[in-house]
Amino acid sequence: MNLKSLLAVASLACVAWGHFGVVIPSNSTIDESSQAKEKITYKFTHPFEGMMMSLDKPIEAGVFVGGKKEIFSNLVEKKDGKMSYYEAEYNVKNPGIYQFYMDPKPYFEPAENIFIRHITKTIVNAYGYGEGWDEPIGLKTEIIPLTRPYGLYKGNIFSGKVLYKGKPAKNTIVEVEYLNLKGLKTPGEDYITQEVKTNELGEFSFAMPLAGWWGFSALNEDDEKIKKDGKEYPVEIGAVIWVETKDYE
């Protein structure tokens, strides 16, 4: 096989893997003041394979708590090789449910001739507050958890409801991937990205077999297109949520 053919195969493999926006806090549950300083990491990646795409500075990133958004102005650009990602720090002072989120600048995927916009969030419970973890932020698309999205064990089932423009998104593909920080291998490519589909109410469920971070990405075609070089392209809009599972010690 010549170099051109090898590059083509590699390109197709990358397309087959799921793109995921990533918002990961240093703690998914805060029990004591020593955990109060959260470091939030924002990336755009193939979580299981570990391949990163460069993330432009998000259009908006912040936290939703107590029914209000607080938009961050302290994002710091970091580098992993040539690829950019971002970090922010946030001091969690009071009990509450903290929904950290980002709305990224759409990413153009030339292999698919689409723009990708993955609106991503994760939910942190602070100091045993435990109420309001299913409250919508009001994003254009988002996953509303039906399972409490923290304090989860390996093997738990996570259920959610996909909203697009505030309404349930039925028959929507939800891609699921494990954030593979351990160098795990799969039996084949079909095992990398799992898929489930929402029902008529926009609901889905998935059992998480490993301890660690799991990403759920509900994908739809947006009602807006983006013009590039004089041509309009469709936008894949994703509602992404990250939840953490742990094992018994």
Sequence and secondary structure as in RCSB ss.txt:
>XXXX:A:sequence
MNLKSLLAVASLACVAWGHFGVVIPSNSTIDESSQAKEKITYKFTHPFEGMMMSLDKPIEAGVFVGGKKEIFSNL
VEKKDGKMSYYEAEYNVKNPGIYQFYMDPKPYFEPAENIFIRHITKTIVNAYGYGEGWDEPIGLKTEIIPLTRPY
GLYKGNIFSGKVLYKGKPAKNTIVEVEYLNLKGLKTPGEDYITQEVKTNELGEFSFAMPLAGWWGFSALNEDDEK
IKKDGKEYPVEIGAVIWVETKDYE
>XXXX:A:secstr
  HHHHHHHHHHHHHHS  EEEEE S SEE SGGG EEEEEEEEEETTTTEEE     SEEEEEETTEEEE    
EEEEETTEEEEEEEEE  SSEEEEEEEE   EEETTTTEEEEEEEEEEEEETT    TT     SEEEEESS SS
SEETT EEEEEEEETTEE TT EEEEEE   S    SSGGGTSEEEE  TTSEEEEE  SSEEEEEEEEEE S  
EEETTEEE EEEEEEEEEEEE   
